[in-house]
Amino acid sequence: MITEKELDQIFLMISRNVRYYRLYNHSKYKDNRGRISQERLAELCGVSQSLIANIESEKVRQTFSITVIANIAKVLDVPFEEFFKEHNR
């Protein structure tokens, strides 16, 4: 069974990756600085801006469905599995 500490690490990893790929992406939805606002990402994914903010927050352990991450991945044009990898940035 997964421990709370392991689960916390997974949420933290996803949080950091969603934020990173939202701010540094090459999708067709990016602005002139290569970013997508939380509001725009939420709109494109059919979720609330507060859900995106909570997913990105390292202080909030927001639960979400795999469908939400799949939609975020599609909008940001990032392979789904990238959200579940630790990156040194």
C-alpha beads as a LAMMPS data file, in Angstrom:
LAMMPS data file: protein, C-alpha beads

89 atoms
88 bonds

1 atom types
1 bond types

-500.0 500.0 xlo xhi
-500.0 500.0 ylo yhi
-500.0 500.0 zlo zhi

Masses

1 110.0

Atoms # bond

1 1 1 0.000 0.000 0.000
2 1 1 1.206 3.503 -0.799
3 1 1 2.216 5.599 2.196
4 1 1 1.054 9.140 2.889
5 1 1 4.609 10.360 2.335
6 1 1 4.757 8.673 -1.087
7 1 1 1.381 10.123 -1.983
8 1 1 2.531 13.593 -0.911
9 1 1 5.546 13.222 -3.217
10 1 1 3.305 12.289 -6.151
11 1 1 1.056 15.302 -5.587
12 1 1 4.106 17.564 -5.281
13 1 1 5.616 16.201 -8.491
14 1 1 2.381 16.699 -10.438
15 1 1 1.931 20.165 -8.943
16 1 1 5.383 21.306 -10.013
17 1 1 5.049 19.775 -13.483
18 1 1 1.658 21.313 -14.233
19 1 1 2.948 24.730 -13.213
20 1 1 6.185 24.336 -15.185
21 1 1 4.520 23.183 -18.390
22 1 1 1.853 25.871 -18.116
23 1 1 4.508 28.567 -17.850
24 1 1 6.984 27.098 -20.371
25 1 1 5.162 25.458 -23.224
26 1 1 4.888 25.366 -26.978
27 1 1 1.192 24.640 -27.389
28 1 1 -0.990 26.504 -29.835
29 1 1 -2.683 28.207 -26.874
30 1 1 0.407 29.953 -25.494
31 1 1 0.677 33.716 -25.327
32 1 1 3.574 35.708 -26.771
33 1 1 5.716 34.760 -23.753
34 1 1 5.027 31.034 -24.127
35 1 1 2.633 30.886 -21.197
36 1 1 -0.967 29.982 -20.557
37 1 1 -2.794 31.589 -17.652
38 1 1 -4.503 29.442 -15.072
39 1 1 -7.793 30.922 -16.201
40 1 1 -7.212 30.021 -19.864
41 1 1 -5.996 26.524 -19.024
42 1 1 -9.056 25.961 -16.853
43 1 1 -11.355 27.185 -19.613
44 1 1 -9.724 24.915 -22.205
45 1 1 -9.914 21.915 -19.839
46 1 1 -13.475 22.542 -18.698
47 1 1 -12.565 22.960 -15.029
48 1 1 -12.446 25.884 -12.609
49 1 1 -9.467 28.187 -12.262
50 1 1 -9.401 27.358 -8.562
51 1 1 -8.869 23.668 -9.397
52 1 1 -5.841 24.555 -11.549
53 1 1 -4.547 26.839 -8.771
54 1 1 -4.989 24.085 -6.193
55 1 1 -3.289 21.484 -8.383
56 1 1 -0.324 23.842 -8.795
57 1 1 -0.192 24.730 -5.113
58 1 1 2.451 22.940 -3.095
59 1 1 0.483 23.726 0.067
60 1 1 -2.836 22.206 -0.997
61 1 1 -3.251 18.499 -1.627
62 1 1 -5.924 18.732 -4.279
63 1 1 -7.429 15.506 -5.503
64 1 1 -8.236 15.309 -9.190
65 1 1 -9.068 12.724 -11.783
66 1 1 -6.763 11.211 -14.357
67 1 1 -9.088 12.806 -16.918
68 1 1 -8.155 16.267 -15.631
69 1 1 -4.430 15.542 -16.011
70 1 1 -5.053 14.026 -19.450
71 1 1 -6.900 17.181 -20.521
72 1 1 -4.147 19.409 -19.126
73 1 1 -1.551 17.340 -20.991
74 1 1 -3.483 17.643 -24.237
75 1 1 -3.974 21.407 -23.940
76 1 1 -0.329 21.994 -22.995
77 1 1 0.823 19.590 -25.724
78 1 1 2.905 17.604 -23.236
79 1 1 2.997 13.805 -23.052
80 1 1 0.770 12.622 -20.196
81 1 1 3.564 10.653 -18.525
82 1 1 5.692 13.815 -18.112
83 1 1 3.480 14.870 -15.209
84 1 1 4.533 11.754 -13.312
85 1 1 8.298 12.225 -13.706
86 1 1 10.660 14.071 -11.447
87 1 1 12.593 16.743 -13.306
88 1 1 15.573 18.755 -12.147
89 1 1 14.752 22.321 -13.109

Bonds

1 1 1 2
2 1 2 3
3 1 3 4
4 1 4 5
5 1 5 6
6 1 6 7
7 1 7 8
8 1 8 9
9 1 9 10
10 1 10 11
11 1 11 12
12 1 12 13
13 1 13 14
14 1 14 15
15 1 15 16
16 1 16 17
17 1 17 18
18 1 18 19
19 1 19 20
20 1 20 21
21 1 21 22
22 1 22 23
23 1 23 24
24 1 24 25
25 1 25 26
26 1 26 27
27 1 27 28
28 1 28 29
29 1 29 30
30 1 30 31
31 1 31 32
32 1 32 33
33 1 33 34
34 1 34 35
35 1 35 36
36 1 36 37
37 1 37 38
38 1 38 39
39 1 39 40
40 1 40 41
41 1 41 42
42 1 42 43
43 1 43 44
44 1 44 45
45 1 45 46
46 1 46 47
47 1 47 48
48 1 48 49
49 1 49 50
50 1 50 51
51 1 51 52
52 1 52 53
53 1 53 54
54 1 54 55
55 1 55 56
56 1 56 57
57 1 57 58
58 1 58 59
59 1 59 60
60 1 60 61
61 1 61 62
62 1 62 63
63 1 63 64
64 1 64 65
65 1 65 66
66 1 66 67
67 1 67 68
68 1 68 69
69 1 69 70
70 1 70 71
71 1 71 72
72 1 72 73
73 1 73 74
74 1 74 75
75 1 75 76
76 1 76 77
77 1 77 78
78 1 78 79
79 1 79 80
80 1 80 81
81 1 81 82
82 1 82 83
83 1 83 84
84 1 84 85
85 1 85 86
86 1 86 87
87 1 87 88
88 1 88 89
